[in-house]
């Protein structure tokens, strides 16, 4: 029906928008403190960017992308995640010529076709950050530290940080052979998708959402036990950096992440308050992605964080988000001359930084006062013939009912003092 939003999408109404504005402002604040600059990329990209970057064996590319041909015959996709578009922008605009590392953050809508559930929509919104140009594990620790500090600013405390190393292409190839051997006798019972992954990318089987496949991979060899010396040194360095920052963590060999571009570090921040879909932030390192997409060899690390899920965690944690929906002053007017005067005064008040309103329906004065109450006005000013003649008005405090008589020329000055 035309009056129903498409399944998996949701209107964000005025009585909820303030929550979004609040977490967005805190995210921008923490990113500024950490030295991250905002970047904005198009809502859609060439489909091949995600096939090459995200990986054509991932659930996102195989099952979830909203792709279409435009009138020019170009195959485009609404972006299902934020990293690949930022990588494309980094390459296209030759941002690798800047002083490295560079740090970016973004706030974006994403689109994936999947079953809607609590905290997961087909159109969802995401905070993300990326650091390009550092292969030092301090960058990984900084990415994790920003996420943890952001949650602390929001008063979210019941969280667990899980970290893992998923190796590099060098050590992953040996693990791939070992994992295939483990899965060989279980192949016939794998889901159809995982049967195709068996040859192309068996690690994706570990991340399958099928309960049958999850049962079959119990006891599978852990990538962490087969990482090369370079990856082992990096993982030790990450743990040392997190220890130095005072950030608690749990080594979790089960973390794979659902995107093919990850190398070495993979991490998830998990909430205990939203049930099975407990991951509120996930990310890691992707040292080969920029080169794979067509840019110069440049290491990278970052995270993505769903805003809907974040707000759900705050709700489940009984965190009250502050809301300032009061207005500073309401002008109640009587008569055509007073209306013209009020229109001008309202504009002057707004120019001086006041939240000012007047009734746009020209209702009776008693109804204007009721309207002022509904708007939660801190002060009201009544303007009629007498006020215009005397050039004196009464400013009423709507909480205490105290009234202050002032000259029209002193209204702004007096309201400033009453703030």
N, C-alpha and C positions, 0 to 999 in steps of 0.2 A: 504493500500500500504506500501511496505517496507520502502519507503523514507519519510513517514509521521509518526510523533510521535503519539502514542496512544492518543485518545481523553481524554482531561483532564490533559495532561502532556505538558511540555514546555521545550524547550532547553534554557539554560541560556548562551547566547553568550558573547564573550569577551567584546563587547561594553556595556554590562549590568553587567557583573560580578563584576566590581569595586564597583557598588552600594551595592551589597550583601556583599562584603568584608568590606566595610565601616561600614554598620550597625552591622555586626558581630563583628568587632573590638570594636565598642562602647559598644555593649552588654557585651562582655568579660571584658571590662574595668570597667563598672559599677558593674558587678558581683564581680570582684576582690575587688573593693572598699567596697562592702557590706560583703565580707568574704565568698563568695560562691565558691565551688570547682566544676570543670567540671566532669561530669560522662557521659559515652558513653555506650549505651545498643544496643543489636542486632536489626537488621531491622525487624526480625520476631520473634514472641513468640508463645507459645502454645495458641490456641484459647480460652481455658477455662480461661486463665488469664483475658482476656477482658470480657468474659461473667460474671465471678464472680466479677471482679473489677469495670468495667464500668457500668454493669447492663444489664440484658437481656431484659429489657423493653425500652431501649434507642434506638433512631434512628440508632446510630452507630452500635450497635450489631444486631438489627433487619434487617437493610437494607443496611448498608454501608461498611461492612468489606470485605476485600479481603482475603478469607480463602481458603486453599487448603490442600490436603493430600499429604505428601511427599512419596518417594519410600518405606519408612519404615512403612507407614500407620499412621503416626502421623498427626493430624490435626493442622495446623499452620496458623497464620494470620500475614500479614504485619501490623505493628503497626499503628493503627488509631489515637493514642494520646500518650503522653509521660509519664504520671504519673504512670500508672500501671506497665510498664517495670522498672521504677526506684524503685518502691516499691518491685518488685520481686528481683531486684539486692540487695536492702537493706537487704532483708530477707535471700537470698541465701548466701550472703557473710558475714552475721552476723555483718553488719555495726552498728546494734543497740548496739554493745559492745563498740563502740567509745563514746567519751565524747559527750553527747547530750546537745543542739540540733545539728544536722548536717544540712549542707546547700549544696545543689547541683544545678548546672545549666546544661542545655544541649541545643544543636542546632541539630535538627533532621529532616529527611524527614518523613512525615506521609502519609497514604493512606486511602482514603474513596471514595466509589462509590456514587457520587451524581452529580447533574446537574452542569456542569462547568459554571461559571459566573465570573464577574469582582472580583478579589481578592479571588476567591474560585476555587481550582483545585482538581482533583482526586489524584494527587501527589502534596502535598504542603509541606512547610517547616515551622518549628516552633521553636521559642525560648521558653524555659520553665525554671522555678525554683521550687524547693521544699524545705521546711523546715520540718524535722522530729524530734519530741521529745519535742515540747513545746505546752502546751495548753493555754498559755497566749496570750491575744489578741495583745500584742506588736508584736508577730510574724506575725499576719495577717496584721498589720499596716506596718511592714517592707516590706512585700511582695508587698503591694500596693505602698509604698514609692519608692521602687526600680523601679517599672514600671513607675511611674510618673517622677522620676528623669531621667530615660532612655529617655522618650519622650522629656523632656526638653533639654537634651544633643543633641537630633536630631532636635531641634528647632520646634517641633510640639506643638502647643499651643492651638488650638481650640478643646479641649477635655473635656468630662464630665465624672466624676467618679460616678457611680451608685452603691449603696450598699444595701444589704438586709440580713435578717437572715431567713434561711429556716428550722430552728429548728433542733432537734435531734430525734432519733428514739422514745424517750419517748413522746414528745409532738406531733410528726408527726402522730402518730397513731390516736389520737383524731381528728386531722385536717382531716385525711383521711376519717373518718366517715362523718364529716360535708361536705366535698367536694363531696363525693359520693351522699349525699342527695341532694345537689344543682344540680348535673348533672343528677339525676335519670330521670327527665322528658325530658331531652335533649338527652338521650341515643340513641334513634333511629336515630337521625340526625348526630351523630358522625361518623367520618371516620372509616373504618374497623379496622385500627391500634388502634385507641383510644377506640374502643369497647373492645378490648382485654386488654387495659391498665386500663379500668374502674375497674376491679376486682384486677388486679395485682399491679398497681401503678398509681392511678388516678392523682397524681401530674404531671406525664408526659404529660397529656392532656393539661395542661396549657402551655406547651412548644411546642405543635404541630404546624407545619408550615402551616397546611391547613387553608385557609381563613375561611371556614365554621366553623371549630372547634374554631378558634380564635374569631369568632363572638359569638359562644355559651358560651364561658367562660367569656364574658364581665359581670362584676358584681359579679364574683365568690368570695367567702370568701378568704381573704388574710392570708397566713401562719403567717405573722408577727403579726396578731391579736390573734394568738392562741399559741405562743411560751411559753414554761415553764419559770419558774423564773430563772433557770440557764442560759438558752439561752438569756433571757432578760438582765441579768447582763453582759453577754459576749458582747452583741450588744452595750450596753451603753459604755462598756470599749473600744470597737473598735472605736466608735465615739469620745470618749475622747482622745484616742491616735492619731487619725487623726487630731483632732483639735490642739493637742499639736505640731504636725508636720507641721501645717499650710497648710494642704491639704483640699481643698474644696470638698464636696461630696453632692450627692442627695440620700435620702432614696427612694428606688424604690421597692415597694412590688411585682412588676411584674417579678423581676428577679428570675428565677428558676435554670437556667443552665441545659445543656443537658446531664449531667452525674449523675448516681444514687449515687455516693459515697460522694457527698457534704453533709456537716452538718454545721449548724450555718452560718458562713460567706459565702456569695456569692457576687461577684462583677463583674462589667463590666466597661471597659473604652471605651467610645464611641466617634467616630469622626463625625463631622458634614459634612465632605467633601467627603464622598464616598457613599452617598445615603442610601438605605435600609439596606445594609450590613455594618452597621456602627460600629459594635463592633470590636475593634482592639486588645483587651486584655480581657481575662476573667479568673476567678479563684475563689478560696475559700478554705474553711477548709474541711478536711475529716478525722475526728478523729477515724473512725472505719475501714478504708480501709486496713491498714496494718494487723490488726488482722483478717479481713475478708478473706484476701488472704492467711493467714497461718502463720503470724508472731506474735510477742508479741504485746500486746496492746500499740500502739504508736500513738500519735496525729500527724497530718500533715496539711500543708497548702501550697498552691502554685498557679501558674498561667501558662497559655499557651498563646502564642502570634504568630499569623501567619505572616511570613516574607513577603509573597506576598502582603498581605493586608497592612502591614506597609509601604512598598515601594509605594503602590498606594496612601496612605494618603500623603506621602511626595511629590509625583508627583502632586496631586491635590492641595497641599498647596504651590506649586511653590518653594519648598526647593531644592536648588542646592547642589548636592553631589559632593565634591571635587574629581578631578581625576588627578592623577599624571601619565601620560602616556608618558612623555618625557624620552629620554635616555641621559646619560651624555656625551658619546663620540662615534662617528662613525669613523671607520678606513677605508679610501678609499685607495686601494692598486693597484699598476700597476706592473705586471710581477710576474713570479713564485717565485723568491727569496723574493720579497716584500710580496707575499701572505704567505709564510712560516713564515716570520718575523711577519706579522700582526696577524696570528693565535696565535702565542706565546704571543705577546703583549696583545691581547684581553683577553687571559686567565689570564695574570698577573693583568690586570686592574680589572677584575671581582673578583679575589682573594682579591683585596684591596677595595672592596665595591662599585666599579663603575658599572653602567649599561652601558655595552659596546657591540657594535655589529659591524660586518663587512658584506659585501655582500657575500652571500653563492652561488651566481650564476655567479660570476666572470664577471660581465658586464663591459662595457666600463666606463671610469672614469666619464663622464658627467652623465651617468645613475646612477652611484653610488651616485653622489651628489643629484640627484632627489630623490633617495631612502632615503638618509639621511634626506631630508626635510620631506618626508612622515612619517619617524619615529620620527620626532620632536626632532632631535638630538641637544643638546645644543652646542656641539663642534664637529669639524671634524679634523682629522689628515690625511694628504696625505703622503703615503709612496711609493716611487719608487726607481730607481737605484741611483739617486742623493742623496736622503735622507739616503740610506743605506751606501753610500760611505762617506758622510760627518758626519754621525751620528747626524744630526740636522734635526728637523722637525718643521713644522709650525702648531700651534694649532689655529684654526679659530673659533671665536665666531659666531655662525650662526644667532644670532639676530642683533649684531652690525657690523658684518663683520670684526671686529678687529682681527689681526693676531699676534701671539706671537711666536718668534723663540726660541726653547729650545733644549738642548741636549737630545738625546734619554734616557739617564740615569736619566734625571730630569722630564720626562713626568708625572709620578705619582705624584711627589711633586708639580709640577706646576698646574696640574688639581685639586689637593686638595686645593691649594690656590685660584683657580678660582671658586670654588663651591659657 
